[in-house]
Amino acid sequence: MLALLTLACPPLAVWSAEKRSRPTVVNLLLTLFLYVPGVIHAWRIVDRHLIAQRYDRLWRYLEQHA
């Protein structure tokens, strides 16, 4: 879902992944200047967020079953 949002509206995808204002403002500026850099930046932020979620789930699983 975030991947589609990244392509449709990069600043909104960054805001939903980070919940901080600075990366969202940076992405908004990149998207306003040129669309492609905004998408690349958003993709990087969203991917980092998804990887962090995956590691958190794995860590909780290992703590419960260790």
C-alpha positions as a Python dict, from the first residue, in 0.01 Angstrom:
ca = {
    (1, 'M'): (0, 0, 0),
    (2, 'L'): (281, 241, 84),
    (3, 'A'): (448, 156, -247),
    (4, 'L'): (145, 279, -440),
    (5, 'L'): (126, 587, -222),
    (6, 'T'): (494, 651, -290),
    (7, 'L'): (425, 670, -661),
    (8, 'A'): (101, 865, -629),
    (9, 'C'): (195, 1120, -361),
    (10, 'P'): (552, 1090, -231),
    (11, 'P'): (524, 1346, 55),
    (12, 'L'): (219, 1169, 195),
    (13, 'A'): (401, 835, 185),
    (14, 'V'): (699, 984, 369),
    (15, 'W'): (474, 1140, 631),
    (16, 'S'): (287, 814, 689),
    (17, 'A'): (614, 622, 725),
    (18, 'E'): (813, 872, 935),
    (19, 'K'): (558, 1089, 1119),
    (20, 'R'): (823, 1362, 1138),
    (21, 'S'): (814, 1697, 964),
    (22, 'R'): (1171, 1736, 836),
    (23, 'P'): (1179, 1436, 597),
    (24, 'T'): (831, 1528, 478),
    (25, 'V'): (932, 1887, 402),
    (26, 'V'): (1247, 1771, 222),
    (27, 'N'): (1041, 1531, 16),
    (28, 'L'): (781, 1797, -60),
    (29, 'L'): (1054, 2027, -193),
    (30, 'L'): (1210, 1749, -399),
    (31, 'T'): (871, 1657, -541),
    (32, 'L'): (789, 2019, -626),
    (33, 'F'): (1120, 2077, -803),
    (34, 'L'): (1119, 1750, -993),
    (35, 'Y'): (889, 1456, -943),
    (36, 'V'): (1147, 1177, -983),
    (37, 'P'): (1384, 1283, -700),
    (38, 'G'): (1083, 1307, -469),
    (39, 'V'): (977, 953, -561),
    (40, 'I'): (1329, 818, -510),
    (41, 'H'): (1358, 988, -171),
    (42, 'A'): (1014, 864, -67),
    (43, 'W'): (1095, 511, -182),
    (44, 'R'): (1410, 514, 30),
    (45, 'I'): (1228, 637, 341),
    (46, 'V'): (938, 393, 300),
    (47, 'D'): (1174, 101, 235),
    (48, 'R'): (1375, 183, 547),
    (49, 'H'): (1049, 198, 746),
    (50, 'L'): (931, -139, 616),
    (51, 'I'): (1267, -303, 692),
    (52, 'A'): (1259, -163, 1046),
    (53, 'Q'): (909, -303, 1097),
    (54, 'R'): (1021, -643, 968),
    (55, 'Y'): (1319, -653, 1205),
    (56, 'D'): (1102, -547, 1497),
    (57, 'R'): (859, -832, 1429),
    (58, 'L'): (1147, -1078, 1396),
    (59, 'W'): (1305, -955, 1720),
    (60, 'R'): (975, -989, 1911),
    (61, 'Y'): (927, -1339, 1771),
    (62, 'L'): (1277, -1443, 1877),
    (63, 'E'): (1228, -1299, 2225),
    (64, 'Q'): (904, -1489, 2272),
    (65, 'H'): (1036, -1822, 2143),
    (66, 'A'): (1389, -1818, 2280),
}
